[in-house]
Structures are given as C-alpha cells and as structure tokens.
Amino acid sequence: MPGSTPALDSLRTAVAACPAIAILRARDASRFPVVIDTIVAAGIRAVELTFTTDGVVEAIAEYARRKPDGVALGAGTVLSAEDARRAVDAGATYLISPTVCLDVISEGNRLGIPVLPGALSPTEVLTAHRAGAAMVKVFPATQVGGPGYLKAVRGPLPGIDLVPTGGVAIDAVPDYLAAGATAVGVGSPLQGDAADPDGDLAALTRRADALVQAAGSRG
C-alpha cells in the first residue's frame, strides 16, 4: 500500500464522512454538474466520473475548479497510464479501474494519486494491494455473492480496504458495510435517469438521501 499523500488523506476523509462512492456514467457528461451538485448536497463526499462518458475529462476539470472542501473527485474506468495522466491533469484526486491495471496503479503512485483497481478473486485482490493499490474495488460484487462473498474474501485479507461495486442496491449498503467494506460504490441505483436531459433531480435527491442514511447504518 502506498504511503499517505494529500490525495489519499482526502479520499479517506471523504469515505469516513459517508462510506459511499457515487458512480456517474452516461452517454455524455452534459448533466454531470447538476447531478454532482445534487448528490453532494445530500451528503455524499466521493464521486466518480467514468471514462466511458463523452466529455468526461472536461466535466472533471469543470467540477475540480469549484469543488467544495471535503469532496473527493474520482475518474473511473481508467484503463491506461495515459488516461490516468489526463484525469489527474484535469483535477481528479483518485482513480478507479474495473481490473488490475498495473500501469494505472504505477502511474497513480508516481503522481501521488490513490488508485482503486477492480479485482474479484482473493488472488487478484492481493495482487492489486501488493502493486500499490490504495483500496481495492471488488467488482462485480453483487453478481458473485454480495456481502457474503465480501466477508469471505476479507476474512483472510483483513488489512486490505475493500470497496464492493457492481449492482449494489441502496438498501444493501448496510449489509456490505457490516461485512467489512470500507465504502461501497453505487452507480445506476443512485443515478437513475438523472443524467438524461429531462432526468428527475427530485427523485435523485430522494435516492441520495436514502444512500446517505443507509451508509450511516452498518446493519
């Protein structure tokens, strides 16, 4: 695991305040500013903007310029060292990958930026950790057994911070935290249609409020 850096300290502070990472993915990033504002207003302190979204680098840069203190701004689906640099140059304070991308981990460590690579098996989790991952994203968590699987993996690997992601429902968050998750990654169950041009922001507020409440209850 890498040593403490300002960016890692910021991420840890954010997930300590609310142990949930909001994952935003859409066709394009045009609605991301208002979506981020809505979920941050509800109390979520870590957001991830995915590289599969058109305009994501510009969206990261736009939010980084006005990001409130205490909010960690992540780039997701980062699959190369080049994209890692682009994200960090734009203002991302942490990086997430769906797989154990060793070049992304290495580049993040070089830049002093925490990386959360995706892993599934205990071997992959330990490989990511030994390569310098700040935390390890367990993906896809729900599809392989949910909180029970996370608890089983964490048993022999108690010193690794695990962040289950992939189909995590808001009402399942307390069970994941009780199973030992450091935080949970929540995507479409939180975002819903909010990133669409006519998306329902009032409904997003209700879901974000529910997520913050669920994240405060550890089963």
Secondary structure, DSSP 4 states (H G I P E B T S, - for coil): -PPP-HHHHHHHHHHHHS-EEEEE--SBSTTHHHHHHHHHHHT--EEEEETTSBTHHHHHHHHHTTPPTT-EEEEES--SHHHHHHHHHHT-SEEE-SS--HHHHHHHHHHT--EE-EE-SHHHHHHHHHHT-SSEEETTTGGGTHHHHHHHHHTT-TTS-EEEBSS--GGGHHHHHHTT-S-EEE-HHHHTTTTSTT--HHHHHHHHHHHHHHHT---
